[in-house]
């Protein structure tokens, strides 16, 4: 039998000699403090303070003096209680407060907030000497105490301590903690006292990022504070952006009145022009004409043509150059069959593609040349309207040069072509303000004409031309249409036009007029509510409240008169527009709860509707109630509300996957559009893959919307992978006219402006949401909730509502004379640096280019040399540069 070997026990690790000495020294000091000799107490306390403050250890372990003093914590508390009042007692309270921060007092000390308690009865001098961790513990306990006792600024005990902590944080690179503390206790008004010239940028940047996660009242406080700080330190561009985010005209005008530098004023004007925000200028200033030209966007067309010549993309493209049918893996016989199967519809698709691809270039090969007339007549009926209107896209923003080629079509005898020319006139004037008001002069005569076709072109054209202008004379022309017309189609277009013109105005006149027209239609015939045009009228009401947040009660209550499910649809549309781009988490939760409810369509329980005047013959195709229509628009609303807020957009993308699998048929139609809305002109691979799967869906309408969604996410990017995928879809849907039409339109969108334009309404480094651009996207998305009733029927002209969202995706640098000047810039993926220490890099994956350059949705640029200095917050859009006098 083998002998068993006994393993020796490892020797107990003895503490180093220096630790033993420290323990003995600490014990001796505690004995003196708790002893009876008063002369020894104060020197012992000072020595104890010195040992605690000077102790150094690793970041992951408790300092040794705090650890070794743990057994004496209760003894020191008892000593403090018995000690007579005086300076010595205060100093001992300081020591106990620091010990309570660590493990000495345990959980009980934390529950009783003894760190704060003993700090308040201590000396309260130089609290920063105890270190950042001590300050952090005090902050936590102050917040707890504030909540429990509901303290106010009159609290004489806490406020001096809070002021000391804020001062310490702001002087020791802990500005973020200072902001957090004051936001937690609702005392942000104290912060400006401590903001300095070297800390204001970091602090304001952090506060702005917090603003979207708080309620409206708190948000206004934060935004106003940052606005005032930017103005105080002459950061006029950043102050302007805050004012635009708040949609505060008074603040915007204040920035312009306070700024005296001409170059900065020009930069401010370019930012406002991109946002289509009207500014009150002092007409007596010498720079009035320059600023007015910038604000009116009259320079946009010439700058864009200069960019295109610089990039050598002026040569017009044919639709075939976009389709690249020779690359489609399909036998020639099937290719011919697919293209000629519905030639009128394919010609219509080519008209849209031609307009999108050559948008704003002023020249194309189908319409501007001698073949223009022939091409238009290759379309049928409403197709001729859209084909003629494409001429407006080709001449986009060029008011002076674009009116002449369109004008000749106003004298034709064909009403469809004449209506298309009227719409084209409106499109040319989109986003451009001209003193002569050519759109108003030319379209105004047709607004109330008896010819319904001409009314459609003029009404929608006027809405597109003056989108976001909020001009009363335009509204006074459009509003009578709501009472005089009996056509649902015209009423829908008039509502959309009124909504676009009075976008975000929030007054009661326009929404009341539209709602009165809707109520009258409902009273005349309850079946009218089932019309798809009534949904567009509801959207017209909602556009008037764009960005109004909770200021929608009056219209929402008025909508209570409608029966379900139309009431839910109208009220949700109102919510979608009023909170668009806010990222409001509570609204998103409310919308998701609405989508998650099980919709049960009442059958025999539903009371029979009152008989229509003309009996059942008036019922149209699809006249049954869609009880999930409210959920469908709620799906779009989730994407609209979360738009521009990165975390929210990432989260809702996952939710849309579940909705697509388990949602009602109406919700499934909306899901591809919602996914696309969350990623406009930004073809990320996960989004691309999801929409490609939906584009093969067995439901024809889901497939059509997914294909259009692919066009939206790739709009203006020339994305090669997406273009190849669309060519494969053209083969897959070769025998299906509707999906094939959508494939062609999507191909046109992907090559929008030959890759120089974008539909993304976020601009100025994604800090601002262009309300007019967002409205254009929402009109198209709502129209596609029933694609076969509108876009794929005779109302395809509604696709031109995307015009208001079209913008160059450029970085254009100008000199002091507003002439284009090339300079070297670094371009890369934008990096979020909010709250990061030091001066981290703001872009990654850097490439160096010479301006002008094209920027993708998630890219950012910065100057590569110190030759110039810029005045925009970031290099994005049109930037005015000034020679740097200190440059070598």
C-alpha positions in Angstrom: 0.0 0.0 0.0 1.5 3.3 -1.1 2.1 5.9 1.5 -0.1 9.0 1.2 1.7 12.3 0.9 0.3 15.2 2.9 0.5 18.5 1.0 1.9 21.2 3.2 -0.4 24.2 3.8 0.7 27.3 2.0 2.1 29.9 4.4 -0.3 32.7 5.2 0.7 35.8 3.3 2.0 38.2 5.8 1.4 41.9 5.3 4.4 44.0 4.4 6.2 45.7 7.1 5.2 49.2 5.9 1.5 48.2 6.1 1.9 47.1 9.7 3.6 50.4 10.5 0.8 52.3 8.9 -1.8 50.3 10.9 0.0 51.0 14.1 0.3 54.6 13.3 -3.4 54.9 12.5 -4.3 53.1 15.7 -2.1 55.5 17.7 -3.8 58.5 16.1 -7.3 57.1 16.7 -6.3 56.5 20.4 -5.2 60.2 20.7 -8.4 61.4 19.0 -10.7 59.3 21.2 -8.5 60.0 24.3 -9.0 62.5 27.1 -6.1 64.9 26.4 -7.6 67.8 24.3 -4.2 69.0 23.3 -3.4 65.8 21.4 -6.7 65.6 19.5 -6.2 68.4 16.9 -2.6 67.5 15.9 -3.8 63.8 15.6 -6.7 64.8 13.4 -4.4 66.9 11.1 -2.0 64.0 10.8 -4.9 61.6 10.0 -6.1 64.0 7.3 -2.6 64.2 5.9 -2.3 60.4 5.7 -5.6 59.9 4.0 -5.1 62.7 1.4 -1.5 61.6 0.5 -2.2 57.9 0.3 -1.8 56.5 -3.3 -3.0 53.2 -4.5 -4.2 51.5 -7.7 -7.5 52.7 -9.3 -9.2 49.4 -8.5 -8.5 49.2 -4.8 -9.5 51.1 -1.7 -6.8 53.4 -0.3 -5.1 51.7 2.6 -5.8 54.3 5.3 -9.6 54.0 4.6 -9.4 50.3 4.7 -7.4 50.1 8.0 -9.6 52.7 9.7 -12.8 50.7 9.0 -12.9 49.0 12.5 -12.7 52.5 14.2 -15.6 54.1 12.2 -18.3 53.6 14.9 -15.8 54.7 17.6 -15.0 57.9 15.8 -18.8 58.6 15.4 -19.3 58.2 19.1 -16.4 60.4 19.9 -17.8 63.0 17.5 -21.2 62.9 19.3 -19.6 63.5 22.7 -17.1 66.1 21.6 -17.9 69.7 22.5 -18.7 72.1 19.6 -15.8 73.8 17.9 -13.3 73.6 15.1 -12.0 70.2 16.2 -15.4 68.7 16.0 -15.8 70.0 12.5 -12.5 68.5 11.4 -13.4 65.1 12.8 -16.8 65.3 10.9 -14.7 65.8 7.7 -12.8 62.6 8.4 -15.9 60.6 9.2 -17.5 61.9 6.0 -14.6 60.6 4.0 -14.6 57.2 5.8 -18.3 56.9 5.1 -17.5 57.1 1.3 -15.7 53.7 1.5 -16.5 50.4 3.1 -16.2 51.7 6.7 -19.8 52.5 7.3 -21.2 49.7 5.1 -24.6 49.7 3.6 -26.2 51.4 6.6 -23.9 54.5 6.1 -25.0 54.7 2.5 -28.7 54.4 3.3 -28.4 57.1 6.0 -26.3 59.3 3.5 -23.7 59.7 6.3 -21.1 61.0 3.8 -23.2 64.0 3.1 -24.5 64.3 6.7 -21.0 64.6 8.2 -19.8 66.8 5.3 -22.5 69.3 6.1 -21.6 69.5 9.8 -17.8 69.6 9.0 -15.6 72.5 8.0 -16.8 72.4 4.3 -13.5 73.8 3.3 -11.4 72.6 0.3 -13.7 69.6 -0.2 -11.9 68.9 -3.6 -8.8 68.0 -1.7 -10.4 64.7 -0.8 -10.5 63.7 -4.5 -12.9 63.1 -7.3 -14.4 59.9 -5.9 -15.4 61.7 -2.7 -17.0 64.4 -4.8 -18.9 61.8 -6.8 -20.2 60.2 -3.7 -21.4 63.6 -2.4 -23.2 64.2 -5.7 -25.1 60.9 -5.5 -26.2 61.6 -1.9 -27.2 65.2 -2.7 -29.5 64.0 -5.4 -31.0 61.4 -3.1 -31.5 64.0 -0.4 -32.9 66.5 -2.8 -35.6 64.0 -4.0 -36.5 62.9 -0.5 -36.8 66.3 1.1 -38.0 68.1 -2.0 -35.4 70.8 -1.4 -35.4 74.3 -3.0 -32.8 77.0 -3.6 -33.7 78.3 -0.1 -31.9 75.4 1.5 -29.0 77.1 3.2 -27.2 73.9 4.1 -27.0 72.3 0.7 -26.6 75.2 -1.7 -23.1 76.3 -0.6 -21.9 72.7 -0.9 -23.5 72.3 -4.3 -21.8 75.6 -5.5 -18.4 74.3 -4.2 -18.8 71.0 -6.0 -19.8 72.7 -9.3 -16.8 75.1 -9.0 -14.4 72.2 -8.3 -15.8 70.1 -11.2 -15.6 73.0 -13.7 -12.0 73.7 -12.7 -10.9 70.0 -12.8 -12.1 68.8 -16.2 -15.3 67.3 -14.7 -17.7 69.6 -16.4 -20.0 66.7 -17.4 -20.6 65.7 -13.8 -21.4 69.3 -12.9 -24.0 69.4 -15.7 -25.5 66.1 -14.5 -25.8 67.2 -10.9 -27.5 70.4 -11.7 -29.9 68.7 -14.2 -30.8 66.1 -11.5 -31.7 68.7 -8.9 -33.3 71.1 -11.5 -30.9 73.9 -10.8 -29.3 74.5 -14.3 -29.7 78.2 -13.8 -26.6 78.1 -11.5 -24.4 76.8 -14.3 -23.6 79.9 -16.3 -21.7 81.4 -13.4 -19.1 78.6 -13.8 -18.9 78.3 -17.6 -15.7 79.7 -18.9 -14.2 80.3 -22.3 -12.3 77.1 -22.2 -15.2 74.9 -21.0 -18.3 76.3 -22.7 -18.0 74.2 -25.9 -17.7 70.8 -24.1 -20.5 71.7 -21.7 -22.9 73.0 -24.3 -22.3 70.1 -26.6 -23.1 67.7 -23.7 -26.2 69.7 -22.7 -27.6 69.7 -26.2 -27.2 65.9 -26.5 -29.1 65.5 -23.2 -32.0 67.8 -24.4 -33.7 65.2 -26.5 -34.1 62.8 -23.6 -36.0 65.2 -21.2 -39.5 66.6 -21.2 -40.4 69.7 -23.2 -40.2 72.2 -20.4 -36.7 71.0 -19.3 -35.7 70.8 -23.0 -36.5 74.5 -23.5 -34.5 75.4 -20.4 -31.4 73.5 -21.6 -31.7 74.9 -25.2 -32.1 78.5 -24.0 -29.1 78.2 -21.7 -26.9 76.8 -24.4 -28.1 79.5 -26.9 -27.2 82.2 -24.4 -23.8 80.8 -23.8 -23.0 80.5 -27.5 -24.1 84.1 -28.0 -22.1 85.2 -25.0 -18.9 83.7 -26.5 -19.7 85.0 -30.1 -20.4 81.5 -31.4 -23.1 82.9 -33.8 -23.4 79.8 -36.0 -23.9 77.4 -33.1 -26.3 79.9 -31.5 -28.3 80.0 -34.7 -28.5 76.2 -34.9 -30.0 76.1 -31.4 -32.5 78.8 -32.3 -33.5 76.8 -35.4 -33.8 73.6 -33.4 -36.2 75.5 -31.1 -37.9 77.0 -34.1 -37.7 80.4 -32.3 -37.8 83.3 -34.8 -37.0 85.8 -32.1 -33.7 84.0 -31.2 -32.8 83.7 -35.0 -33.4 87.4 -35.6 -31.4 88.2 -32.4 -28.4 86.3 -33.8 -28.5 88.2 -37.0 -28.8 91.6 -35.3 -25.9 90.9 -32.8 -23.5 89.6 -35.5 -21.6 92.4 -37.3 -19.1 90.4 -39.3 -20.2 90.2 -43.0 -18.6 86.7 -43.6 -20.3 85.2 -40.6 -23.6 86.8 -41.6 -23.3 85.1 -45.0 -22.7 81.8 -43.3 -25.7 82.3 -41.1 -27.8 83.1 -44.1 -26.7 79.9 -45.9 -27.7 77.8 -42.9 -31.2 79.5 -42.7 -31.6 79.1 -46.5 -31.0 75.3 -46.2 -33.6 75.2 -43.4 -36.0 77.5 -45.5 -36.3 79.7 -42.4 -37.4 83.3 -43.1 -35.3 86.0 -41.4 -36.1 89.7 -40.8 -33.2 91.6 -42.3 -32.4 95.3 -41.7 -32.9 96.7 -45.2 -30.6 99.6 -44.5 -27.5 97.5 -44.1 -25.1 97.4 -47.0 -25.0 93.6 -47.0 -28.8 93.3 -47.4 -28.7 92.4 -51.1 -26.1 89.7 -50.6 -27.9 88.2 -47.7 -31.3 88.3 -49.4 -29.9 86.5 -52.4 -28.5 83.8 -50.1 -31.7 83.5 -48.1 -33.9 83.3 -51.2 -31.8 80.4 -52.6 -31.4 82.2 -55.9 -27.7 81.2 -56.0 -28.5 77.5 -55.6 -28.8 76.6 -59.3 -25.6 78.4 -60.4 -23.6 76.9 -57.5 -25.0 73.4 -58.4 -24.0 73.7 -62.1 -20.5 74.8 -61.0 -20.3 71.6 -58.9 -21.4 69.4 -61.7 -19.0 70.9 -64.2 -16.2 70.5 -61.6 -17.2 66.8 -61.3 -17.7 66.5 -65.0 -21.2 65.0 -64.8 -23.1 67.6 -67.0 -23.6 65.1 -69.8 -27.4 64.2 -69.7 -28.3 60.5 -69.1 -31.1 58.5 -70.7 -33.2 56.1 -68.7 -31.5 53.2 -70.5 -28.2 54.4 -69.1 -29.7 53.9 -65.6 -31.5 50.6 -66.3 -28.5 49.0 -68.0 -30.8 46.3 -69.4 -27.8 44.7 -71.2 -26.5 43.7 -67.8 -29.7 42.0 -66.7 -29.2 38.2 -66.8 -32.2 37.5 -68.9 -32.8 36.1 -72.5 -33.5 38.9 -75.0 -37.0 37.5 -75.7 -38.1 37.9 -72.1 -36.4 41.2 -71.9 -38.4 42.6 -74.8 -41.6 41.0 -73.4 -41.0 42.6 -70.0 -40.3 46.1 -71.4 -43.2 46.1 -73.9 -45.7 44.3 -71.8 -47.2 47.6 -70.6 -45.4 50.2 -72.7 -47.4 53.2 -71.5 -46.6 52.4 -67.9 -42.9 51.8 -68.8 -42.8 55.1 -70.6 -44.3 56.7 -67.5 -41.6 55.1 -65.4 -38.9 56.4 -67.8 -40.3 59.9 -67.5 -39.8 59.8 -63.8 -36.4 58.2 -64.1 -35.4 60.9 -66.7 -36.5 63.6 -64.3 -34.8 62.2 -61.2 -31.5 61.4 -63.0 -31.2 64.8 -64.7 -32.7 66.8 -61.8 -31.5 70.4 -61.6 -29.1 69.9 -64.5 -31.2 71.9 -66.9 -30.7 69.5 -69.8 -31.8 66.0 -70.8 -32.4 64.0 -73.9 -36.1 63.3 -73.7 -37.8 66.6 -72.9 -35.5 69.6 -73.4 -34.5 68.6 -76.9 -36.7 68.5 -80.1 -38.0 65.1 -79.1 -39.8 66.5 -76.0 -43.2 66.7 -77.6 -43.0 63.2 -79.1 -41.9 61.7 -75.8 -44.9 63.3 -73.9 -47.3 61.8 -76.4 -45.9 58.4 -75.9 -47.7 58.5 -72.5 -51.4 58.2 -71.8 -53.8 60.5 -70.0 -52.4 61.2 -66.5 -49.1 59.8 -67.7 -48.8 62.9 -70.0 -49.3 65.0 -66.9 -46.4 63.4 -65.0 -44.2 63.3 -68.1 -44.6 67.0 -68.7 -44.1 67.8 -65.0 -40.7 66.0 -65.2 -39.5 69.0 -67.1 -39.8 70.9 -63.9 -37.4 68.5 -62.2 -34.9 68.9 -65.0 -34.9 72.7 -64.5 -35.2 72.5 -60.7 -34.2 75.8 -58.9 -33.5 77.6 -62.2 -36.3 80.1 -62.1 -34.9 82.3 -64.8 -33.9 79.6 -67.3 -36.6 77.1 -66.5 -39.8 79.0 -67.2 -39.2 79.5 -70.9 -39.0 75.8 -72.0 -42.1 75.0 -69.8 -44.1 78.0 -71.0 -44.8 76.6 -74.5 -46.7 73.7 -73.0 -49.2 76.1 -71.4 -50.7 76.9 -74.8 -51.4 73.3 -75.8 -55.0 72.0 -76.3 -54.2 68.8 -74.3 -55.4 69.4 -70.7 -53.2 66.6 -69.3 -50.1 68.3 -70.8 -51.2 71.8 -69.7 -51.8 70.5 -66.1 -48.3 68.9 -66.1 -46.8 72.2 -67.2 -48.5 74.0 -64.3 -47.1 71.4 -61.9 -43.7 71.8 -63.6 -43.8 75.5 -63.0 -44.3 74.9 -59.3 -41.5 72.4 -59.2 -39.0 74.8 -60.8 -39.8 77.4 -58.1 -39.4 74.9 -55.3 -37.3 76.2 -52.4 -36.5 79.4 -54.3 -38.0 82.7 -53.4 -38.2 85.2 -56.3 -39.3 88.8 -55.9 -41.4 88.5 -59.1 -43.3 85.5 -57.8 -43.6 83.8 -61.2 -45.3 80.7 -59.7 -48.0 82.8 -58.1 -48.5 84.9 -61.2 -48.7 81.9 -63.6 -50.6 79.4 -61.4 -52.9 81.7 -59.6 -55.3 82.0 -62.6 -55.9 78.3 -62.7 -56.6 77.7 -59.0 -60.4 78.1 -59.2 -60.8 77.2 -62.9 -63.7 74.8 -63.7 -61.3 72.3 -65.4 -60.4 69.8 -62.7 -57.2 68.6 -64.4 -55.8 72.1 -64.5 -56.8 72.6 -60.9 -54.8 69.6 -59.9 -51.6 70.8 -61.5 -51.9 74.4 -60.3 -52.9 73.6 -56.7 -50.2 71.0 -56.1 -47.7 73.2 -58.1 -48.4 76.1 -55.8 -48.0 74.0 -52.7 -44.6 72.7 -53.9 -43.4 76.1 -55.0 -44.2 77.8 -51.7 -43.6 74.9 -49.3 -42.7 76.2 -45.9 -43.2 79.9 -46.8 -46.3 80.3 -44.5 -47.4 83.2 -46.8 -51.0 84.4 -46.3 -51.5 85.5 -49.9 -50.8 81.9 -51.1 -53.1 80.4 -48.5 -55.9 82.9 -49.4 -55.7 81.5 -53.0 -55.8 77.8 -51.9 -58.3 77.9 -49.1 -61.4 78.7 -51.3 -60.7 75.4 -53.2 -61.7 73.5 -50.0 -65.2 75.0 -50.1 -65.8 75.3 -53.9 -64.6 71.9 -55.2 -66.6 68.7 -55.0 -63.9 66.4 -56.3 -62.2 64.4 -53.6 -58.9 64.3 -55.6 -58.8 68.1 -55.8 -59.7 68.5 -52.2 -56.9 66.1 -51.2 -54.4 68.0 -53.3 -55.6 71.3 -51.9 -55.2 70.0 -48.4 -51.7 68.8 -49.1 -50.8 72.1 -50.7 -52.2 74.1 -47.8 -50.3 71.8 -45.3 -47.1 72.4 -47.2 -47.4 76.1 -47.4 -48.4 76.6 -43.8 -46.0 73.9 -42.6 -45.6 74.1 -38.8 -47.6 77.4 -38.6 -49.9 75.9 -35.9 -52.6 78.5 -36.3 -56.2 77.4 -36.5 -57.4 78.9 -39.8 -55.9 76.3 -42.3 -56.5 73.1 -40.3 -60.0 74.3 -39.4 -60.8 74.9 -43.1 -59.6 71.4 -44.0 -61.4 69.7 -41.1 -64.6 71.5 -42.0 -64.4 70.2 -45.5 -63.7 66.7 -44.2 -66.7 66.9 -41.8 -69.0 68.1 -44.6 -67.9 65.2 -46.8 -68.5 62.8 -44.0 -72.0 64.3 -43.4 -72.9 64.1 -47.1 -71.9 60.5 -47.4 -70.2 58.4 -44.6 -68.7 56.2 -47.4 -66.4 59.1 -48.3 -64.3 58.4 -45.3 -63.2 55.1 -47.0 -61.7 57.1 -49.8 -57.9 57.2 -49.9 -58.1 60.9 -50.6 -59.6 61.5 -47.2 -56.4 60.1 -45.7 -54.4 62.8 -47.7 -56.7 65.5 -46.3 -56.0 64.3 -42.8 -52.3 64.5 -43.6 -52.9 68.1 -44.8 -54.2 69.0 -41.3 -51.2 67.2 -39.7 -48.7 69.1 -41.8 -50.0 72.4 -40.4 -48.8 71.2 -36.9 -45.4 69.9 -38.0 -43.0 70.1 -35.0 -45.8 71.5 -32.8 -45.3 68.7 -30.2 -48.2 68.7 -27.8 -49.9 71.8 -29.3 -52.4 69.7 -31.2 -55.3 69.3 -28.8 -57.9 71.4 -30.7 -57.6 69.5 -34.0 -57.2 66.1 -32.2 -60.5 66.8 -30.3 -62.2 67.9 -33.5 -61.3 64.6 -35.1 -63.3 62.8 -32.5 -66.4 63.3 -34.6 -65.1 60.7 -37.1 -65.9 57.0 -36.6 -63.2 54.4 -36.1 -60.9 53.4 -37.7 -60.6 56.7 -39.6 -60.5 58.7 -36.3 -57.4 56.7 -35.2 -55.8 57.2 -38.6 -56.3 61.0 -38.5 -55.2 61.4 -34.9 -52.1 59.3 -35.4 -51.2 61.2 -38.5 -51.4 64.4 -36.4 -49.1 62.8 -33.8 -46.7 61.7 -36.5 -46.2 65.2 -37.9 -46.2 67.1 -34.6 -43.4 65.0 -33.1 -41.4 64.3 -36.4 -37.7 64.2 -35.7 -37.9 64.8 -32.0 -36.9 61.3 -30.9 -39.5 61.5 -28.1 -39.3 58.2 -26.3 -42.7 58.5 -24.7 -44.5 59.1 -28.0 -42.6 56.2 -29.6 -43.8 53.9 -26.7 -47.4 55.2 -27.2 -47.3 54.4 -30.9 -45.8 51.0 -30.3 -48.5 50.2 -27.8 -51.1 51.2 -30.5 -49.4 48.9 -33.0 -49.3 46.0 -30.6 -53.0 46.0 -29.9 -55.1 43.2 -31.6 -57.4 44.7 -34.2 -60.8 43.0 -34.4 -63.0 44.2 -37.2 -66.6 44.2 -35.9 -68.9 42.2 -38.2 -72.4 41.5 -37.1 -71.9 43.6 -33.9 -71.2 46.6 -36.1 -74.4 48.7 -36.6 -75.2 49.1 -40.2 -74.1 52.5 -41.6 -76.8 54.9 -42.8 -77.8 54.2 -46.5 -75.9 56.2 -49.1 -78.0 58.5 -51.3 -77.4 56.5 -54.4 -77.4 53.0 -52.9 -74.6 50.4 -53.0 -73.7 51.2 -56.6 -71.5 54.1 -55.3 -69.3 51.7 -53.4 -65.8 51.5 -55.0 -63.2 48.8 -55.1 -61.8 48.3 -51.6 -64.7 50.1 -50.0 -64.6 47.8 -46.9 -63.1 49.4 -43.8 -59.5 48.7 -43.1 -59.5 48.5 -39.3 -55.7 48.4 -39.1 -55.3 51.7 -41.0 -54.4 53.5 -37.7 -51.7 50.9 -37.0 -50.3 51.3 -40.5 -49.8 55.1 -40.1 -48.5 54.5 -36.5 -45.8 52.3 -38.0 -44.7 55.2 -40.2 -45.0 57.5 -37.2 -42.5 55.5 -35.2 -40.0 56.0 -38.0 -40.9 59.7 -38.3 -40.6 60.5 -34.6 -37.3 58.5 -34.1 -35.8 60.1 -37.3 -32.4 61.7 -36.6 -31.9 60.2 -33.2 -29.4 57.4 -33.7 -30.2 55.2 -30.7 -33.9 55.4 -31.3 -33.5 54.6 -35.0 -31.4 51.5 -34.3 -33.9 50.2 -31.8 -37.0 50.7 -34.0 -35.3 48.9 -36.9 -35.4 45.7 -34.8 -39.0 46.3 -33.9 -40.0 46.7 -37.5 -38.8 43.1 -38.1 -41.4 41.7 -35.7 -44.1 43.9 -37.2 -43.3 42.6 -40.7 -43.6 39.0 -39.5 -46.7 39.2 -37.2 -48.5 42.5 -38.1 -51.8 43.0 -39.9 -51.7 43.2 -43.8 -51.9 47.0 -43.6 -49.1 47.2 -41.2 -46.9 44.9 -43.3 -47.4 47.4 -46.2 -46.1 50.2 -44.0 -43.1 48.3 -42.6 -40.8 48.6 -45.7 -41.7 52.3 -45.9 -40.9 52.8 -42.2 -37.6 51.0 -42.5 -36.7 53.1 -45.5 -37.7 56.4 -43.8 -35.2 55.5 -41.0 -32.4 55.4 -43.5 -33.0 57.8 -46.3 -30.1 58.2 -48.7 -28.0 56.0 -46.4 -27.9 52.5 -47.8 -26.6 50.5 -44.8 -26.2 46.8 -45.5 -28.6 45.4 -42.8 -31.4 47.7 -44.1 -30.6 46.9 -47.7 -30.8 43.1 -47.0 -34.1 43.4 -45.1 -35.8 45.5 -47.9 -34.5 43.1 -50.5 -36.2 40.2 -48.7 -39.5 42.2 -48.6 -39.2 43.0 -52.3 -39.8 39.3 -53.1 -42.9 39.2 -50.8 -46.0 37.3 -52.0 -48.1 40.4 -51.3 -47.8 42.6 -54.3 -48.2 45.8 -52.3 -45.6 44.9 -49.8 -43.2 44.1 -52.6 -43.9 47.4 -54.4 -43.3 49.4 -51.2 -40.1 47.5 -50.4 -38.8 48.2 -53.9 -39.6 51.9 -53.5 -38.0 51.8 -50.1 -34.8 50.5 -51.7 -34.9 53.6 -53.9 -35.3 55.9 -50.9 -32.4 54.4 -48.9 -30.2 54.7 -52.0 -31.4 58.0 -53.2 -28.6 59.9 -54.9 -25.9 57.5 -53.7 -25.2 55.6 -57.0 -24.7 52.6 -54.7 -23.4 49.8 -57.0 -24.6 46.9 -54.8 -28.1 48.4 -54.7 -28.1 49.1 -58.4 -27.2 45.5 -59.2 -29.9 44.3 -56.8 -32.5 46.4 -58.6 -31.5 45.0 -62.0 -32.1 41.5 -60.6 -35.5 42.7 -59.3 -36.3 44.0 -62.8 -35.8 40.4 -64.1 -37.7 38.8 -61.1 -40.8 41.1 -61.7 -40.5 41.3 -65.5 -44.0 40.0 -66.0 -45.6 42.2 -63.2 -46.3 45.7 -64.4 -46.7 47.4 -61.0 -43.5 46.0 -59.3 -41.6 46.6 -62.5 -42.8 50.3 -62.5 -41.5 50.6 -58.9 -38.2 49.0 -59.8 -37.7 51.6 -62.6 -38.6 54.5 -60.3 -36.3 53.1 -57.6 -33.5 53.0 -60.1 -34.1 56.6 -61.0 -34.0 57.6 -57.3 -30.7 55.7 -56.7 -29.1 57.7 -59.5 -30.8 61.0 -58.4 -28.9 63.9 -59.9 -26.3 61.4 -61.2 -25.3 60.8 -57.6 -25.0 64.5 -56.6 -28.3 64.9 -54.7 -29.9 63.6 -51.6 -33.3 63.2 -50.0 -32.1 63.1 -46.4 -33.7 66.0 -44.6 -30.9 66.0 -41.9 -28.2 68.7 -42.5 -25.5 70.7 -40.9 -23.8 67.6 -39.5 -27.2 66.0 -38.7 -28.0 68.7 -36.2 -31.0 70.2 -38.0 -34.0 68.5 -39.6 -35.4 70.3 -42.6 -39.2 70.3 -42.0 -40.0 70.9 -45.7 -37.9 67.9 -46.8 -39.4 65.7 -44.1 -42.9 66.7 -45.1 -42.2 65.7 -48.7 -41.1 62.2 -47.6 -44.1 61.8 -45.4 -46.6 62.7 -48.2 -45.0 60.1 -50.4 -45.0 57.5 -47.6 -48.6 58.0 -46.7 -49.6 57.9 -50.4 -47.9 54.5 -50.6 -50.0 53.0 -47.8 -52.4 52.2 -50.6 -50.1 52.1 -53.6 -52.7 50.6 -56.1 -55.2 53.4 -55.3 -52.7 56.3 -55.8 -49.2 56.0 -57.0 -49.8 52.9 -59.1 -53.1 54.3 -60.3 -53.6 57.8 -61.8 -52.1 59.8 -58.9 -48.5 59.0 -59.6 -47.8 62.7 -59.9 -47.8 62.7 -56.0 -44.2 61.3 -56.4 -43.2 64.8 -57.2 -43.8 65.8 -53.6 -40.3 64.3 -53.1 -39.0 67.4 -54.9 -39.2 69.5 -51.7 -36.7 67.1 -50.1 -34.1 67.2 -52.9 -30.9 68.9 -52.0 -27.2 68.7 -53.2 -25.1 66.5 -50.9 -22.1 68.7 -51.2 -19.4 70.5 -49.4 -18.9 73.8 -51.3 -16.4 76.3 -50.0 -16.7 80.0 -50.9 -14.3 82.9 -50.3 -15.2 86.3 -48.9 -16.6 87.4 -52.3 -18.9 84.4 -52.3 -16.9 82.9 -55.2 -16.1 79.1 -55.2 -12.6 78.5 -53.9 -11.0 75.0 -53.7 -9.3 73.9 -50.5 -8.0 70.7 -49.1 -10.3 68.8 -46.7 -10.3 65.5 -44.8 -13.5 63.5 -45.2 -14.4 60.4 -43.0 -17.1 58.7 -41.0 -18.5 61.0 -38.2 -17.6 60.0 -34.7 -19.7 60.9 -31.7 -17.4 62.7 -29.2 -20.0 63.8 -26.6 -18.6 63.7 -23.1 -15.3 62.2 -24.2 -12.2 63.4 -22.4 -9.5 65.5 -24.1 -9.8 66.4 -27.8 -10.7 63.1 -29.5 -10.8 62.8 -33.3 -14.2 63.6 -34.8 -13.8 61.6 -38.0 -12.5 58.1 -38.7 -11.3 56.5 -42.0 -10.0 59.7 -43.3 -9.6 60.5 -47.0 -8.1 63.8 -48.3 -9.9 65.7 -51.1 -10.1 69.1 -52.7 -13.4 70.9 -52.6 -16.0 70.8 -53.9 -16.7 67.2 -52.6 -19.8 65.0 -52.2 -20.6 63.9 -48.7 -22.5 60.7 -47.7 -25.2 60.8 -45.0 -22.9 59.7 -42.2 -19.7 61.5 -43.3 -18.1 64.6 -41.9 -15.3 66.9 -43.2 -12.7 69.2 -41.6 -10.1 71.5 -43.1 -6.8 69.8 -43.8 -4.7 72.9 -43.6 -4.7 76.1 -41.6 -4.8 78.3 -44.8 -8.4 79.2 -44.1 -10.7 79.5 -41.1 -14.4 78.6 -41.3 -17.4 79.9 -39.4 -19.9 77.1 -39.8 -20.1 74.6 -36.8 -19.0 71.9 -39.2 -18.0 71.7 -42.9 -21.2 70.7 -44.5 -23.3 72.2 -47.3 -22.1 75.7 -48.3 -19.3 77.1 -46.1 -17.8 80.5 -46.3 -14.0 80.6 -45.6 -11.7 83.4 -44.6 -8.0 83.6 -45.2 -6.2 82.9 -41.9 -3.8 85.8 -41.3 -1.6 83.6 -39.1 -1.2 80.9 -41.8 2.3 80.3 -42.9 
